[in-house]
Amino acid sequence: RLIRAIRIATELGCTIETQTFSAIQKLAPLATQLSVDRVRNELMKMMSSQYSADGVMLLRNSKLLAEILPEVEKCFGVPQVSPKRHHIFDVGTHLVQSLKHCPSQDPVIRLATLLHDIGKPVVFQKNDQNGLITFYNHEVVGASIVKNIAYRLNF
């Protein structure tokens, strides 16, 4: 019911009452005991929602994201702002913003949008001389990570 509460709030575009949200945060580690099929189904329903990006942020703020999609949680705080580059957000925020602006209603495409740069934290490098940040081969590493996520969630 932890993830279901987030999913319902996402579908309805509403907030969760403070005490209930605090309870979800406290109980978030129990999400590892949930059926992966249940997690996958709730996640895909969330991806089908108009407010799917808000749902990801609710998952993050409730501490459930670290339990069900730790690969996405690790993207927050990984910088991308670099000289002569176009990014203005860290990787995690970029993923959520990409999802927010995804023109497709297809939940699989939305999930792919959320995961499209998932390999960046693994290959992050910053040149100390000029401050240039690179993510060489992040797409190859990311493909492997996404494959593992898909396998773990029984896609």
Disulfide bonds with the S-S distance in Angstrom:
none
